[in-house]
Amino acid sequence: MHGSVLSTVQIAVTAALAGWMITGFTSLPGRWLRWKMFCRATFTIIALTGTTKDGRTETVNVYDHLSPGSFILGPPQLQAIVNHLTAGGGPYVRIDGHGRVLSARGEQAVKVVAGHVVL
């Protein structure tokens, strides 16, 4: 009898903990990043194409220009990287692209047109 009571208590505690963890992932508004750990983070998923000084186009990976281990990239940081890559000594004269910004407010489209980030 004592073993079955302990087993019932363990099951109840496990179910309560699992329910608490599940609601922690869905309690904030927005479609993405509902977990409280990410509620202030902003992520950008974007495909960029850079035009070099000699007219060639190539894919630009903005994450190559972040500090090691960084993966959080918002529109202001994206604009700073694009400015760096298109400034006088940068390898590109123009950068264009499109993608999505994911934050606690949800998901929205983002474009880079002639080196300017547009939400």
PyMOL commands that set and color helices and strands:
alter all, ss='L'
color gray80, all
select helices_A, chain A and resi 2-26+36-38+62-65+75-86
alter helices_A, ss='H'
color red, helices_A
select strands_A, chain A and resi 43-52+57-60+92-103+106-113+116-118
alter strands_A, ss='S'
color yellow, strands_A
deselect
rebuild
show_as cartoon
